[in-house]
Amino acid sequence: MTDDAAQPVREPQTDELLRLYEQMQLIRRSEERLAAGYAAGKVPGALHLYIGQEAVAVGVCAHLDDRDYVTSTHRGHGHYLAKGGDVAAMFAEIWGKREGICRGMGGSMHVADLSKGMLGANGVVGAGLAIATGAALGAQLDGDRKVAVCFFGDGAANQGVLMETLNVAAIWALPMIFVCENNTFSEFTPSREITAGRIADRARAFDVPTHEVDGNDVVAVWRSARESIGHARAGGGPSFLMADTYRIHGHMERELFILGEGRYRDDDEIAEWRAKDPLDRLVGQLVAQGVADEALEELDARVVGLLDAAEAAADAGEAADPTLAERLMFAGAEE
């Protein structure tokens, strides 16, 4: 575990930037594969993609290890992978196969891996806030410098549980980092139409240290997350990280079946945000530091190989056992 609080302020080195790039590529290409799989009818249930927001998950989780806790959202594949989750197990889970990380019982919105500290994606908006607060309290009682990170969206910021957990985390000085991924939409509604004031000011009202960053700049996220996580590990209490970003895909795949002829954003807006693509921006930084195209191509090829194997294994896997759902409802039941 790195002791960020004891280290001087610094920028990520080239080898660290390459790790960030590979993780972001893994998330981006995974989501693209999942979108194609959904279109091909391989994915049961809804699918909410993280494309465009990769810099937030990767920049934060770069400073965590398996013992630290993370709670996620219905858009949780990126958090799962950034926290070190197995991509093959994730594909199998989303395909609804026994080999999935939750044996096919959770699907896209509930990927989890307790061995990695990934306490789960969650289909209930804002539910991760209370779970992460409990995990942070447990970490504090353990006294072993673990931290808990809660990823949530700007829509979840309007849930009352945010104020409750900010209050508890501040009063008890819990080792918790609130990470608000402000992707500007709550499902199909622009956040500006339903959110009063500035979300970051809600944390300031509780005297919680607050950082506002460009969520499409992985280095900016990395830098602020390093400070916040170091602060928590040192016993300084919670921090709030507001990351402005954008989801390139819709709220969910095939959302046009719901919207019909309706539109809640236009193509020019999407194109404007595509020009701020977090992967492209990181590539620009790497090139400026003298990283050759061949090095990036090698990392890209490694990601493709992982995804080829993951998708092939998911295709070949066994369908989940529906009777398992009932058996898992009771402690001690035979599995």
C-alpha positions, 0 to 999 in steps of 0.5 A: 500500500502506498503512503500518499500522505508521506510523499511530496506533491508530484506528477505521474511518471511515464511508466505510471502514465502508461499504466493509466493508458492501458487501464483506460483502454481496457475499459473503453474497448470492453465497453465497445465489445459489450455494446456490440454484444448487446446489439447481437442479443448476447446481454440479458437485461439493461446495459449502461456504458461508461464510455467517456468517463474512463479517466475518473475511475482510473485516476482514482483507483490508481491510488487504491489496492485490494484492501481499499473499498469501492462502491459503484453505480449502475454504470459500474464496469469502469470502476470494477476494471479500474479496481482490478476486477477480472475482465473475463469474469465480468464478461461472463457475468454480463452474459449471464453465465455461471462463470461470472463473478457473481455466477451470472446472478448480478448481471451488468448492474451488479458486478462485484468482487469482494476480494478486490474491495469492489463492494458492487455496482448498484442499480439503486441510485445513490445506494453506494453512499451509505454502503461506502460510509459503513465500509469507511467506519469499518476501516476506521475501526480496523485501524489499518489505513484502508479507505473507502471510495464512493463513485456516484453521479450528479443525479445521485447528488440530489438524494438525501442520503448524500447529506446524511453520509457527508454529515456522518463522515465529517463528524466521525472523520471517516477515511472516505472519498466522495467522487461525484462523476458529473456527466451532466445528465440524470437519465434523460434530463439535463442536470441543469434543469433539476439541480439547484446550486453547485453540487460541490458546495454541498460538501463544503457546507460540512467543512469537507475538503473539496476538489473540482477537477476536469474529469476528462483529464486523467492526470488532474484526477490522479493528482487530486485523488492522490491528495484526498486518499493520502489525507484519508489514510493519515486520519484526516477524514473525508474529502469530496472530489467533483469530476466534470465529465460526459457519457458519450453513449446514452443513458442505456443502450437502445434507449431510442426504443424508450424515447421514440422520436424524443431527443434530450441532447443534440449531435453537436453537444456529443461531438464537442465532448468527443473532442475532449476524449480522455484517451486522446488527451492522455495520448497527447501527453505521452507523445509529448513525453517521447513515448513511441507509437509502437509502445502504445500499439503494444499495449493496445494489442495486449488489451485486444488479446485479453478481450478476445479471450474474455468474449470467447470464454463468455460465449462458451460458458454455461448459462446461470442456474436460475434456482441459485437465486432462491438458494442464495437468499438464505445464510447457510443454504446449499449452493 
